[in-house]
């Protein structure tokens, strides 16, 4: 006897403070930097905690070519990587949506949080953080993804929200 | 008694084959991939050999904000990281130039090679590969950089071409 109830998620602007329970925002705004290359570059160092060593893992650099989703979007499935972080950085200036829940048992629907990036931000999901698969908007976009490779990988868990209707709305204009 | 002699480098289109002695080209063209996220993304896995573990190193994710250079450019200084690879991926569709020499003793000027990317490619310099600092063109560009962090880092060597004039020309149109 499951109860079907509706819940609407409205994406909020992504900030490092709001995202801290879920991982890192990869961005340069208001971050320390130093001049290198004889003045031809500013280096913003160590923007994400890459956590991939568990059980013989190594860092993988990948590209995900994402197709856009349409909003509102029904959130049916969340995933997490219990052994590693996973970072996503868009390869063009491109806002996208993230839906996350804290690491641990699958979060209740009302504990999920949704964010919209400002077009220059990437995210790094901390190990075990629940997250929705990529939600690109408007047009296809490539993302550079840094995650973990290991032989005999078993680093993916899913949770389905079968008894609950969760709808991701468009961010406020 | 040094001899000053001129040498001109003309960037060639970057291909995986031509770049193989120096590292990886990070790109999706003609690479294997698999469909994930219920059809909403294609995953191109493991596009660069990230080699950062030496002497307690860990992967760093950084952003370099690069200022454009003007061509022709005098190549005076090359650098290498003897303990690690270093990957550069532009965060907008943006051609840039790379000048490289094989790992080992500092290469003679006539052993340097120059390449121009197609705007969607990144590069990963293999450990010890000599390379010129970032050469962005036209406008400022951010690059995602994956390299190595370690306490008491001593992972940078330079070579100056003092007795030789080396000039990097623009790629052929």
Interface residues (C-beta under 8 A of the other chain):
Chain A: X26 X27 X28 X33 X36 X37 X38 X39 X40 X41 X42 X43 X44 X45 X46 X47 X48 X50 X52 X53 X58 X59 X60 X61 X62 X63 X64 X65 X66 X67 X69 X87 X89 X90 X91 X92 X93 X120 X122 X124 X133 X134 X136 X142 X144 X145 X146 X149
Chain B: X26 X27 X28 X33 X36 X37 X38 X39 X40 X41 X42 X43 X44 X45 X46 X47 X48 X50 X52 X58 X59 X60 X61 X62 X63 X64 X65 X66 X67 X69 X87 X89 X90 X91 X92 X93 X120 X122 X124 X133 X134 X136 X142 X144 X145 X146 X149
